[in-house]
Amino acid sequence: MALAYTLPDHLPLWQRMLFAIPLLGRISKEIAYGAEENFIYALASLVCLWGCSILLFGIPGLYLPAVALVPLIFILLIAISRG
């Protein structure tokens, strides 16, 4: 199978571990090394998945993904404040 992008010869350990995860690794590899519009497509698919969870589960499908992202936002705020 031919890839539309070329990977560097030596990847860091965290990237090799991330790229080894079946579905998430493929998506992150396409975002990191693929075409530039892949980020927009991945973002649109995440928004669509969130919308599907709202349709399927109702109000918990709306607020549970947002609650799950709270630790990420805390880490981001701490990283921004530390400079």
Buried (B, 14 or more C-beta within 10 A) or exposed (E): EEEEEEEEEEBEEEBEEBBEEEEEBEBBBBBBBBEEEBEEBBEEEEEEEBEEBBEEEEEEBEEEBEEEEEEEEEEEEEEEEEE
